[in-house]
């Protein structure tokens, strides 16, 4: 299993959001949710029919009904929720480490040309390295432990958030910065009153992307490194020949990703209520 973190080009969340297709941005959010749910139902029915009729090999792709039954059985088992807790807590803890490291580093890079020039090479060197390639090193240093997971999660999820933060600082109003310098405001006052409001939309987007990557890296380290969590449970189910259970666990990781993304999107609305991307008439 491989993991690719494509974050070299910073995303641009500021301004009006582009819709996924012509006219999609005009659709009410409730209608989009219903259509999304209908699409999932159609895909599940197609999966069920293809597996039952032999279009898909039932030996390796059990019917969707069996997978959903396996998920229902897991939901009644406390061990399943313990594994979910391990994966989710590791992802969120690693994301917290990313914030602690990236915020001061981004402020230093964005506000100081000397720091930016001295750190450019090492950042551009480390960014393309996929976290999965660091798993052997993590196992050598810490073994299949929580420390190994957190280190790899922080390494993989750092770059989107850091890149967006630095890009956001670059978009801060330079007139306001010059005025702050002319009034000789201290560094922390300049950062809190001028820099932070301008970079918040970029930071929110970077944090949401990093949260998804943190979940992916958490599951991958459990799959390959053997740390406790959903990834290890997937390997155990596959080794035991419990394919419905394996697919149920895989679907669980997808559901967790949707919940995390939805939670961060919901948090953005009150935090960035003033930004054009969050106004009702410009929502996509």
Backbone as a ProteinNet text record, in pm:
[ID]
protein_1_A
[PRIMARY]
XXXXXXXXXXXXXXXXXXXXXXXXXXXXXXXXXXXXXXXXXXXXXXXXXXXXXXXXXXXXXXXXXXXXXXXXXXXXXXXXXXXXXXXXXXXXXXXXXXXXXXXXXXXXXXXXXXXXXXXXXXXXXXXXXXXXXXXXXXXXXXXXXXXXXXXXXXXXXXXXXXXXXXXXXXXXXXXXXXXXXXXXXXXXXXXXXXXXXXXXXXXXXXXXXXXXXXXXXXXXXXXXXXXXXXXXXXXXXXXXXXXXXXXXXXXXXXXXXXXXXXXXXXXXXXXXXXXXXXXXXXXX
[TERTIARY]
85.7	0	87.6	60.5	143.3	62.9	133.9	69.8	142	67.1	127.7	65.9	147.7	100.1	135.5	36.6	61	19.8	115.7	82.7	182.7	261.3	364.7	306.7	189.7	126.4	20.1	36.5	-61.2	-195.9	-299.6	-433.6	-471.1	-572	-611.2	-756.3	-779.3	-917	-981.5	-902.3	-960.2	-1049.3	-1150	-1237.8	-1353.9	-1423.3	-1541.6	-1501.3	-1569.3	-1539.3	-1594.5	-1516.8	-1564	-1649	-1757.8	-1842.3	-1780.7	-1819.9	-1764.7	-1811.9	-1926.5	-1980.7	-2068.9	-2096.1	-2179.8	-2315.6	-2351.4	-2480.2	-2482.6	-2375	-2376.1	-2376.3	-2305	-2298.4	-2433	-2527.5	-2658.4	-2752	-2715.2	-2802	-2798.5	-2912.8	-2913.4	-2830.1	-2766.6	-2681.2	-2760.5	-2886.8	-2967.4	-2989.9	-3013.7	-3034.5	-2908	-2791.3	-2664.8	-2645.8	-2683.7	-2668.7	-2759.4	-2882.8	-2974.1	-2924.9	-2874.9	-2823.8	-2700.5	-2616.7	-2501	-2541.6	-2641.7	-2690.2	-2752	-2824.5	-2884.1	-2776.3	-2669.2	-2559.4	-2495.2	-2475	-2418.5	-2509.5	-2641.5	-2735.8	-2730.8	-2722.6	-2714.2	-2586.5	-2475.5	-2349	-2353.4	-2416.3	-2428.6	-2514.9	-2623.9	-2709.4	-2635	-2557.8	-2479.7	-2374.7	-2311.4	-2213.6	-2280.3	-2396.1	-2469	-2504.4	-2559.2	-2599.4	-2481.8	-2371.9	-2254.7	-2193.2	-2194.5	-2137.8	-2228.2	-2359.1	-2453.4	-2460	-2443.7	-2456.3	-2324.3	-2215.8	-2087.6	-2006.2	-2057.8	-1978.1	-1853.2	-1865.3	-1750.9	-1727.3	-1602.9	-1575.9	-1616.5	-1716.8	-1767.2	-1661.2	-1562.7	-1459	-1371.3	-1353.1	-1270	-1350.2	-1473.7	-1559.3	-1697	-1715.2	-1843.9	-1953.5	-2079.5	-2190.2	-2192.8	-2247.9	-2254.4	-2336.2	-2438.7	-2521.9	-2440	-2347.2	-2261.6	-2166.3	-2116.7	-2026.8	-2100.9	-2222.4	-2300.8	-2337.8	-2364.8	-2392.3	-2269.4	-2152.1	-2028.7	-2006.8	-2039.1	-2023.3	-2118.1	-2240.7	-2335.7	-2284.2	-2221.4	-2164.1	-2047.9	-1965.5	-1855.5	-1908.4	-2015.4	-2068.6	-2114	-2147.1	-2189.3	-2071.9	-1950.9	-1831.7	-1748.2	-1718.2	-1640.7	-1500.3	-1445.2	-1309.4	-1302.6	-1411.7	-1415.7	-1404.6	-1480.4	-1477.6	-1345.6	-1282	-1148.1	-1049.1	-1058	-970.2	-997.8	-1126.6	-1161.9	-1102.7	-1111.6	-1056.4	-906.4	-835.7	-690.3	-655.8	-722.1	-692.3	-726.5	-844.3	-889.6	-807.5	-779.9	-702.1	-560.3	-501.8	-367	-367.2	-467.8	-475.3	-490.9	-578.3	-602.6	-485.4	-422.5	-304.5	-190.4	-169.7	-67.8	-97.5	-225.5	-263.9	-234.9	-257.2	-223.1	-74.5	8.1	152.6	188.4	118.2	141.8	115.2	5.6	-28.3	78.5	122.3	222.9	354.2	389.3	515.2	497.9	387.7	373.4	344.6	267.8	229.3	350.7	434.6	551.6	650	663.9	755.8	707	576.3	521.5	533.5	508.9	523.2	667.8	761.7	902.7	941	895.4	928.3	861.2	734	659.3	700.4	749	780.2	928.3	1012.4	1156.4	1216	1274.4	1336.1	1455.5	1530.9	1647.4	1606.3	1500.7	1452.4	1398.7	1325.9	1269.4	1379.2	1483.3	1590.7	1671.8	1684.9	1765.1	1690.6	1557	1479.6	1421.7	1432.6	1368.2	1415.7	1547.1	1601	1553.5	1563.5	1528.9	1380	1294.9	1150.9	1117.8	1174.5	1148.4	1205.5	1309.3	1366.5	1277.2	1220.1	1141.9	998.3	941.4	800	764.4	844.5	803.2	816.7	881.6	902.2	769.9	715.7	588.9	608.1	515.2	529.5	548.5	488.6	502.2	647.7	727.2	868.7	947	890.6	957.5	919.5	827.1	783.5	898.4	985.9	1098.5	1184.2	1211	1288.3	1212.5	1081.6	1001.6	999.6	992.4	994.3	1128.9	1237.1	1369.4	1385.2	1330.7	1348.1	1254	1126.9	1026.9	947.8	964.3	884	739.8	651.7	510.4	434.7	465.1	412.2	335	272.7	200.3	296	415.6	514.9	550.4	566.8	595.8	483	359.1	244.2	240.8	257.2	247	357.1	477.9	588	560.5	511.3	485	363.5	262.5	145.3	186.1	264.4	308.7	393.7	479.1	563.9	479.8	380.9	301	203.1	146.3	41.6	95.4	225	281.5	278.7	311.2	342.2	222.7	104.5	-7.3	-39.8	-41.3	-74.9	33.8	159.8	269.7	271	250.8	251.8	140.7	20.8	-91.3	-70.2	-12.5	14.9	113	221.9	321.7	260.8	182	117	20.1	-54.2	-147.9	-78.1	36.6	112.4	157.3	192.5	233	120.7	-5.4	-120.1	-172.3	-108.4	-151.3	-126.8	-216.5	-207.7	-74.8	9.8	141.4	131.3	27.7	8.8	-15.3	-98.2	-123.4	3.8	84.2	210.5	305.1	314.3	401.3	353.4	222.3	168.7	201.7	190.9	224.7	371.9	457.2	600.2	625.8	554.4	575.5	532.4	431.2	388.2	468.8	566	656.2	581.1	481.5	411.1	502.7	490	570.3	529.5	620.3	597.4	468.8	438.4	317.9	191.8	198.2	82.3	60.1	168.7	156.5	99.5	146.7	99.1	-48.5	-91	-228.5	-329.8	-289.7	-384.6	-383.2	-273	-261.4	-246.3	-152.5	-119.1	-225.9	-264.9	-356.3	-489.7	-558.3	-685.6	-670.8	-557.8	-539.5	-509.9	-446	-408.8	-506.8	-606.8	-700.9	-769	-819.1	-882.2	-786.7	-661.7	-562.6	-529.5	-516.2	-486	-598.6	-723.4	-836.9	-836.4	-808.2	-800.9	-685.8	-569.1	-454.7	-478.7	-546.6	-573.3	-668.8	-768.6	-862.3	-792.2	-704.7	-629	-537	-470.2	-379.6	-454.6	-577.8	-656.3	-685.4	-719.6	-743.7	-616.5	-504.3	-377.1	-339.9	-367.1	-336.4	-411.6	-538.1	-614.8	-556.2	-521.7	-464.3	-334.2	-245.8	-116.9	-136.5	-232.9	-261.8	-299.2	-388	-430.1	-314.6	-236	-124.8	-19.9	13.7	112.2	60.4	-69.1	-126.6	-124.5	-149.7	-147.3	-8.1	90.8	225.8	309	295.4	377.9	323.5	195.6	138.8	93.1	85.9	37	-113.1	-160.8	-301.4	-391	-504.2	-599.8	-670.5	-745.3	-822.6	-733.4	-617.2	-528.3	-487.5	-451.1	-412.7	-531.6	-650.5	-769.6	-800.1	-772.6	-791.5	-699.3	-573.5	-477.4	-520.8	-567.6	-612.1	-731.3	-827.8	-945.1	-905.1	-813.7	-769	-694.6	-610.1	-534.6	-625.9	-735.9	-830.6	-930.3	-923.2	-1017.3	-1154.1	-1164.2	-1291.6	-1303.8	-1334.3	-1338.8	-1451.6	-1572.9	-1675.7	-1631.7	-1566.5	-1516.7	-1407.9	-1320.9	-1214.2	-1272.6	-1370.5	-1431.3	-1509.6	-1571.2	-1644	-1549.2	-1431	-1332.6	-1279.2	-1260.5	-1215.2	-1319.4	-1447.3	-1553.5	-1558.5	-1525	-1523.9	-1422.5	-1306.3	-1206.3	-1258.4	-1333.9	-1393.3	-1495.3	-1576.5	-1676	-1606.8	-1499.4	-1425	-1370.7	-1321.7	-1273	-1382	-1501.9	-1613.8	-1650.1	-1651	-1686.5	-1583.5	-1456.1	-1351.4	-1361.8	-1377.4	-1388.6	-1512.1	-1623.9	-1745.7	-1732.5	-1662.7	-1644.2	-1560.4	-1454.5	-1370.8	-1444.3	-1521.9	-1598.8	-1701.7	-1766.3	-1864	-1797.3	-1675.2	-1604.7	-1561.5	-1539.9	-1496.9	-1606.3	-1732.5	-1841.5	-1848.2	-1852.6	-1855.2	-1721.4	-1611	-1479.5	-1450.7	-1499.4	-1472.8	-1602.3	-1694.7	-1824.5	-1811	-1701.7	-1680.1	-1621.2	-1572.8	-1501.5	-1600.3	-1572.8	-1666	-1698.2	-1604.2	-1628.8	-1734.9	-1767.4	-1864.3	-1998.4	-2010	-2137.5	-2234.8	-2361	-2462.9	-2471.8	-2451.3	-2467.9	-2347.4	-2237	-2118.9	-2079.5	-2162.3	-2127.5	-2143.4	-2049.1	-2056.8	-2127.7
-120.5	0	123.2	217.4	336.5	458.1	559.7	685.3	797.9	883.8	998.5	1124	1214.7	1341	1449.5	1489.3	1589.2	1724.2	1793.8	1922.9	2029.7	2002.2	2098.4	2230.4	2227.1	2350.7	2392.2	2503	2544.3	2572.4	2531.7	2556.5	2700.7	2747.1	2887.3	2895.2	2895.9	2896.3	3032.8	3137.9	3271.1	3302.9	3386.4	3430	3335.9	3353.8	3275.3	3133.4	3035.5	2897.2	2857.8	2779.1	2730.2	2606.3	2595.9	2478.1	2364.3	2240.5	2122.3	2108.5	2162	2154.2	2275.7	2312.3	2428.9	2416	2515.6	2515.5	2442.7	2369.5	2292.8	2382.6	2496.5	2585.7	2646.4	2647.8	2706.1	2608.5	2479.8	2381.2	2394.9	2379.2	2382.1	2267.9	2294.2	2192.2	2066.4	2082.7	1965.4	1877.2	1941	1862.2	1787.8	1852.6	1785.7	1664.5	1676.6	1563.9	1448.8	1481	1374.6	1306.5	1382.2	1322.3	1237.8	1284.2	1204	1072.9	1077.7	954.9	861	918.2	834.8	768.2	840.8	783	667.1	683.3	574.8	453	475.1	363.4	290.3	365.8	303.7	221.6	274.8	201.9	73.5	79.4	-41.3	-146.3	-102.4	-196.4	-256.6	-173.1	-224.5	-324.2	-294.2	-386.5	-519.1	-510.8	-632.7	-715.9	-649.3	-723.1	-783.4	-707.2	-758.6	-877.1	-874.9	-987.1	-1109.3	-1087.3	-1200.1	-1266.7	-1189.7	-1244.8	-1294.7	-1275.7	-1324.9	-1225.6	-1104.2	-1003.2	-967.6	-974.2	-959.7	-1093.2	-1134.8	-1263.1	-1257.4	-1336.9	-1334.3	-1377.2	-1455.8	-1502.7	-1388.1	-1285.8	-1172.1	-1044.1	-1041.2	-923.5	-969.6	-991	-1038.6	-935.6	-977.4	-883.1	-772.6	-659.9	-545.6	-577.8	-663	-698.2	-770.2	-856.9	-925.6	-828	-732.4	-632.5	-547.6	-506.7	-427.1	-508.4	-637.6	-724.6	-737	-748.1	-754.8	-625.4	-512.1	-385.1	-376.8	-424.8	-424	-509.1	-623	-707.7	-636.7	-568	-492	-383.2	-317	-205	-247.1	-375.4	-426.4	-476.2	-465.8	-517.2	-400.4	-400.6	-290.8	-283.3	-397	-396.9	-313.5	-314.1	-234.4	-86.3	-41.2	100.9	138.8	43.2	69.4	94.2	11.8	30.4	164	199.2	329.8	442.5	427.2	529	544.2	431.3	437.4	515.6	479.4	545	693.1	724.7	864	949.6	896.9	975.4	999.5	899	917.9	1025.4	1021.1	1120.3	1261.3	1278.6	1412.3	1460.8	1368.8	1408.2	1449.4	1370.9	1407.9	1541.3	1567.9	1697	1810.6	1784.8	1886	1916.9	1812.8	1834.9	1918.5	1892.5	1969.9	2117.7	2149	2289.3	2353.8	2281.3	2336.4	2366.7	2283.6	2303.5	2404.9	2393.9	2471.4	2618.6	2651.4	2791.8	2881.1	2852.1	2940	2933.1	2813	2800.4	2881.3	2875.9	2951.5	3101.3	3146.1	3288.8	3334	3249.9	3285.7	3289.6	3190.2	3184.9	3298.9	3323.9	3424.1	3566.5	3591.2	3728.2	3761.3	3660.1	3683.8	3627	3713	3666.9	3576.1	3606.2	3524.4	3382.3	3370.1	3236.2	3164	3235.9	3174.8	3120.1	3196.6	3152	3038.3	3036.7	2932.8	2801.1	2804.6	2680.7	2628.2	2704	2664.1	2528.3	2504.7	2381	2259.3	2263.4	2145.8	2114.8	2219.2	2196.1	2134.3	2188.7	2133.7	1993.6	1960.9	1826.3	1725.7	1765.3	1672.7	1656.3	1761	1755.7	1638.1	1604.6	1496.3	1356.2	1341.5	1208.3	1157.6	1046.3	994.6	936.9	958.6	906.1	755.3	681.5	536.3	495.2	577.2	545	560.1	630.5	651.3	545.8	455.1	354.4	265.6	214.4	133.2	207.3	335.8	414	428	452.8	464.6	336.7	222	93.7	69.9	109.5	93	179.8	300.4	393.7	365.2	335.9	326.5	196.5	111.7	-9.4	22.9	-80.3	-55.7	8.3	132.3	200.3	325.3	384.9	509.8	623.1	619.9	722.3	717.8	596	581.1	638.1	606.8	658.2	810.7	868.8	1014.4	1084.4	1028.5	1090.1	1089.3	976.6	967.1	1049.6	1054	1137.7	1284.4	1328.1	1467.6	1498.6	1404.6	1426.5	1438.2	1351.3	1352.9	1468	1506.6	1609	1750.2	1763.8	1896.5	1985.7	1929.6	2013	2088.6	2030.5	2111.6	2231.2	2207.8	2316.1	2423.2	2380.7	2476.8	2557.1	2488.8	2557.3	2660.9	2623.8	2717.5	2835.3	2807.9	2916.5	3017.1	2966.7	3056.2	3134.1	3065.1	3132.2	3239.3	3207.2	3304.4	3427.5	3407.8	3522.4	3610.9	3547.8	3625.3	3707.1	3669.2	3742.6	3850.2	3862.4	3963.9	4103.4	4195.2	4332.8	4396.4	4425.6	4481.9	4624.9	4695.3	4830.7	4824.1	4727.2	4710.9	4670.4	4584.8	4545.5	4665.1	4745.2	4863.1	4961.4	4974.4	5064.5	5012.6	4879.3	4821.3	4845	4833.6	4858.2	5006	5093.5	5237	5277.9	5208.6	5235.2	5155.3	5078.8	5000.2	4903.7	4838.6	4735.7	4617	4554.9	4437.4	4322.6	4226.2	4116.3	4041.3	4012.4	3934.7	4014.7	4147.8	4230.8	4235.1	4248.5	4246.8	4114.5	4004.7	3872.5	3854.1	3893.6	3867.4	3962.9	4088.3	4187.9	4205.2	4171.4	4195.5	4065.6	3981.3	3862.1	3754.3	3722.3	3609.3	3626.1	3740.7	3752.2	3732	3773.8	3758.3	3616.5	3538.9	3403.2	3296.2	3333.8	3234.2	3150.6	3210.9	3127.2	3024.1	3061.7	2969.1	2860.6	2900.8	2804.2	2703	2748.6	2657.4	2551.9	2593.9	2497.9	2400.3	2452.7	2365.2	2267.3	2311.1	2222.9	2111.2	2143.9	2040.9	1935	1980	1885.1	1800.7	1864.2	1791.7	1691.7	1723.8	1630.7	1502.7	1515.6	1396.9	1314.8	1382.3	1311.4	1243.3	1307.6	1247.5	1116.3	1112.1	988.2	880.3	916.8	820.2	762.7	849.6	802.7	716.7	751.4	670.8	528.1	513.9	380.3	306.3	377.1	312.6	260.8	339.1	293.1	172.4	164.5	46.8	-74.2	-50.6	-159.6	-220.2	-134.7	-181.9	-198.6	-104.7	-108.4	-193.7	-229.8	-317	-247.3	-113.3	-42.3	-65.1	-48.9	-75.1	24.3	-25.9	59.7	-12.8	62.2	2.4	-66.1	-8.7	-69.3	-209.6	-229.1	-363.2	-457.7	-407.6	-492.4	-534.4	-447.5	-484.5	-599.4	-591.9	-698.9	-828.9	-822	-942	-1005.1	-922.7	-975.8	-1039.2	-977.2	-1033.4	-1164.8	-1171.5	-1293.8	-1407.9	-1374.8	-1477.1	-1515.8	-1453.3	-1483.5	-1421.8	-1326.7	-1259.2	-1138.7	-1166	-1057.4	-958.1	-1002.9	-902.9	-809.6	-866.1	-782.5	-687.3	-735.1	-649.5	-529.5	-556.4	-446	-353.1	-408.6	-324.7	-229	-277.5	-191.2	-85.2	-123	-25.3	84.8	45	145.5	235.4	179.3	259.8	372.7	343.6	450.2	561.3	524.3	625.5	710.6	647.2	721.5	817.7	772.2	860.9	982.2	959.2	1071	1172.2	1123	1213.8	1293.3	1226.7	1294.4	1400.8	1368.3	1466	1586.9	1562.3	1672.9	1757.6	1691.5	1765	1847.4	1792.7	1866.1	1991.6	1980	2097.3	2199.5	2151.4	2244.2	2319.5	2248.9	2314.2	2416	2385.2	2478.9	2604.5	2592.5	2708.4	2814.7	2772.8	2868.5	2977.5	2943.2	3052.1	3123.9	3053.4	3114.3	3214.8	3182.9	3267.7	3325.8	3363.4	3413.9	3539	3612.2	3737.4	3716.2	3596.1	3571.9	3542.8	3588.5	3565	3418.2	3327.5	3185.7	3128.2	3197.4	3146	3217.6	3316.7	3387	3303.4	3312.7	3227.3	3246.7	3369.7	3394	3350.2	3305.2	3261	3119.7	3051.8	2915.5	2824.6	2728.3	2631	2507.3
0	0	0	-83.5	-93.1	-58	-21	17.4	-50.9	-117.2	-184.9	-130.5	-83.2	-28.9	-128.3	-208.6	-313.2	-262.4	-206.1	-147.5	-185.4	-290.7	-324.8	-372.5	-436.6	-483.4	-384.4	-313.9	-214.4	-277	-203.9	-252.7	-224.9	-292.6	-279.3	-236.4	-103.9	-57.4	-55.9	-67.8	-54.5	-172	-143.2	-251.3	-272.2	-382.7	-414.4	-450.5	-390.4	-420.5	-556	-627.8	-755.6	-734.7	-805.5	-794.8	-872.3	-835.3	-898.9	-1042	-1073.5	-1208.7	-1230.2	-1355.5	-1379.9	-1311.9	-1231.7	-1164.7	-1032.8	-997.8	-874.3	-752.4	-763.6	-649.9	-614.5	-708.4	-681.9	-612.3	-605.3	-544.1	-392.8	-323.8	-178.4	-123.1	-7	53.9	87	129.4	163.2	41.4	-75.5	-196.7	-234.8	-217.9	-247.6	-157.6	-30.2	61.7	22.1	-14	-54.7	-181.5	-275.3	-398.2	-370.3	-278.1	-240.6	-177	-87.6	-24.7	-127.7	-224.1	-328.8	-413.9	-441.4	-519	-444.4	-313.6	-232.8	-235.7	-223.8	-227.1	-360.9	-469.9	-602.6	-615.6	-567.3	-574.6	-492.6	-374.8	-292.8	-361.7	-424.6	-497.5	-616.2	-686.5	-798.8	-751.2	-640.3	-580.8	-545.4	-481.2	-442.5	-564.7	-666.3	-785.6	-859.5	-871.2	-943	-871.7	-739.1	-664	-669.3	-663.5	-665.3	-802	-907.3	-1042.9	-1099.6	-1028.1	-1075.2	-1155.3	-1176.1	-1245.5	-1165.8	-1034.7	-945.5	-876.2	-858.7	-792	-645.3	-609	-471.8	-371.2	-416.7	-325.3	-275.2	-357.7	-317.6	-298.2	-346.1	-331.6	-285.4	-154	-103.3	-126.5	-127.1	-148.4	-43.5	-83.2	8.1	132.2	117.3	232.6	339.2	296.8	393.2	462.1	386.8	444.9	548.2	514.9	609.7	732.6	714.2	829.1	918	854.7	932.9	1009.7	945.7	1015.9	1135.2	1119.4	1230.9	1346.2	1313.5	1418.5	1487.8	1409.8	1469.5	1562	1520.2	1597.7	1736.6	1752.1	1882.6	1965.9	1912.7	1980.2	2031.3	2159.5	2218.2	2160.1	2117.1	2061.2	1932.8	1857.3	1734.4	1766.8	1863.1	1898.5	1963.8	2030.7	2084.1	1971.2	1865.2	1749.1	1681	1667.6	1610.3	1694.5	1826.2	1915.3	1901.2	1888.7	1869.2	1742.4	1632.7	1504.8	1508.7	1559.4	1559.7	1655.6	1774.2	1870.9	1821.4	1754.7	1699.7	1591.8	1503.5	1396	1452	1550	1604.9	1689.8	1763.5	1841.4	1749.3	1642.6	1544.8	1479.5	1454.4	1396.6	1494.2	1622.4	1722.2	1724.4	1710	1702.1	1579.4	1468.8	1346.6	1371.4	1438.1	1465.5	1553.6	1657.6	1748.3	1677	1580.1	1507.5	1394.7	1320	1196.4	1221.2	1324.2	1343.9	1368.9	1469.5	1487	1370.5	1310.3	1197.3	1077.9	1050.2	937.5	960.8	1083.5	1113.1	1093.1	1136.8	1119.8	972.2	895.7	753	677.4	710	635.8	665.4	787.5	827.4	820.1	801.1	798.2	670.2	590.3	466.4	494.9	600.5	634.1	670.9	751.6	788.7	666.6	582.2	462	371.2	351.3	262.8	324.2	457.1	521.3	536.7	533.6	550.4	419.9	311.7	186.3	138.9	138.4	81.9	160	292.3	371.9	362.2	355.8	343.6	208.6	102	-30.9	-46.3	30.1	27	99	212.1	293.9	244.6	184.3	144.5	54.7	-47.3	-137.8	-78.9	35.8	92.6	148.7	97.3	150.3	290.1	380.6	516.9	521.6	425.1	426.9	409	339.8	322	451.7	548.7	676.6	780.3	745.1	841.9	887.9	798.6	848.6	951.1	926.1	1022.5	1153.3	1144	1265.1	1346.2	1278.5	1348.8	1416	1349.2	1409.4	1533.8	1528.9	1640.1	1756.4	1726.2	1833.1	1834	1732	1725.5	1689.1	1685.3	1650.5	1766.9	1794.5	1912.5	1872.9	1972.9	1951	1913.7	1970.7	1936.8	1789.2	1736.1	1593.9	1509.2	1545.5	1470.9	1472	1590	1601.1	1522.4	1525.5	1451.7	1301.8	1249.7	1106.1	1065.7	1151.8	1122.8	1116.3	1214.7	1215.5	1092.8	1053.2	936.2	809.2	793.8	671.9	663.6	778.2	778	793.8	818.6	843.2	719.8	604.3	488.3	430	415.9	363.5	452.5	584.3	676.3	675.9	679.4	678	548.5	436	306.6	297.9	340.6	336.1	430.5	547.8	642.1	582.6	525.5	466.3	350	267.1	154.7	204.8	310.8	366.4	421.1	485.9	536.7	421.4	309.7	192.9	133.3	162.5	109.2	204.9	322	418.5	360.1	392.6	342.5	384.9	287.1	318.2	370.1	331.5	384.7	535.1	577.4	720.5	794.3	732.5	794.9	808.7	703.8	709.8	816.3	829.3	931	1070.9	1089.1	1218.9	1251.9	1151.4	1174.9	1205	1135.2	1158.4	1298.7	1353	1490	1591.7	1540.9	1624.6	1715.8	1658.1	1733.4	1754.9	1869.2	1897.3	1804.9	1794.1	1700.6	1725.6	1853.7	1882.3	1854	1871.4	1838.3	1687.4	1613.1	1466.8	1419.1	1478.9	1437.7	1469.7	1591.1	1634.1	1572.3	1544.5	1496.2	1344.5	1280.8	1136.6	1058.8	1102.5	1024.5	1037.2	1160.3	1182.2	1109.7	1117.5	1044.1	894.3	837.9	694.6	651.6	739.4	699	745.3	825.9	878.6	769.8	660.6	557.2	498.8	480.1	426.3	528.4	655.1	760.2	776.3	764.8	778.7	669.2	546.3	436.2	456.3	493.6	516.9	629.2	735	848	808.7	725.1	682.1	596	506.2	424.2	511.8	606.8	695.1	782.5	821.5	902.3	825.2	697.7	615.4	599.4	577.4	563.7	695	807.6	937.4	956	914.5	925.1	834.7	711.9	617.7	672	720.5	772.1	896	979.2	1097.6	1058.8	960.9	917.2	850.1	769.1	698	795.6	897.6	995.4	1072.5	1093.2	1159.1	1066.8	938.1	840.3	826.4	809.6	779.1	905.7	998.1	1118.3	1230	1223.8	1325.7	1451.7	1451.1	1568.9	1584.8	1707.7	1736.8	1665.2	1613.9	1545.9	1433.6	1353.7	1244.9	1142	1113.9	1015.7	1054.5	1179.7	1225.1	1221.6	1254.6	1249	1105.4	1008	867.3	830.1	872.8	844	910.2	1033.8	1105.3	1034.7	992.3	922.2	789.6	716.6	589.1	610.1	712.6	740.2	782.3	850.1	894.8	786.8	670.5	563	582.9	673.7	701	607.8	480.4	382.5	407.8	445.5	478.3	590.7	692	800.4	754.6	665.2	613.3	539.1	451.4	376.8	469.1	572.5	667.9	739.2	774.2	839.8	744.2	617.9	518.5	500.8	492.9	481.1	604	720.3	842.6	833.8	775.5	760.5	669.8	566	479.1	551.5	636	713.4	809.6	872.7	962.5	887.4	765.7	685.6	655.9	622.3	597.5	722.3	837.4	961.9	998.1	981	1012.4	920.8	791.1	696.6	725.5	756.1	788	914.3	1015.4	1140.2	1118.9	1040.2	1015.2	928.7	832	748.7	832.6	927.1	1013.9	1106	1151.1	1238.8	1164.5	1034	955.6	946.3	945.1	920.8	1027.5	1157.2	1255.5	1269	1242	1256.6	1145.8	1024.5	907.8	851.5	939.5	894.2	808.3	828.1	756.1	617.8	590.6	464.9	352.1	228.2	116.4	93	121.2	96.3	187.5	299.3	394.1	387.5	300.2	287.8	208.3	243.9	182.8	32.6	-11.4	-154.3	-235.2	-168.1	-242.3	-208.5	-127.2	-90.8	-210.1	-222.4	-331	-285.1
[MASK]
++++++++++++++++++++++++++++++++++++++++++++++++++++++++++++++++++++++++++++++++++++++++++++++++++++++++++++++++++++++++++++++++++++++++++++++++++++++++++++++++++++++++++++++++++++++++++++++++++++++++++++++++++++++++++++++++++++++++++++++++++++++++++++++++++++++++++++++++++++++++++++

